[in-house]
Amino acid sequence: MAKRTTILVSKSFYQMGVVTLAASVVWI
């Protein structure tokens, strides 16, 4: 269960990073 939670967290962090990257590309 802890492993699944870790994967979920890292996945959402990855998505947030991608969204932030796309947003900064759009803003620049």
C-alpha positions in Angstrom: 0.0 0.0 0.0 2.8 2.4 0.9 4.4 1.6 -2.5 1.2 2.4 -4.4 0.9 5.7 -2.5 4.5 6.6 -3.3 3.8 5.9 -7.0 0.6 8.0 -6.9 2.4 10.9 -5.2 5.4 10.8 -7.6 3.0 10.6 -10.6 1.0 13.7 -9.4 4.3 15.5 -8.7 5.4 14.7 -12.3 2.1 16.0 -13.7 2.5 19.2 -11.6 6.0 19.6 -13.0 4.8 19.2 -16.6 2.0 21.7 -16.0 4.4 24.2 -14.5 6.9 23.7 -17.4 4.1 24.2 -20.0 2.8 27.3 -18.1 6.3 28.9 -18.0 6.8 28.2 -21.7 3.4 29.8 -22.5 4.2 32.8 -20.2 7.6 33.5 -21.7 
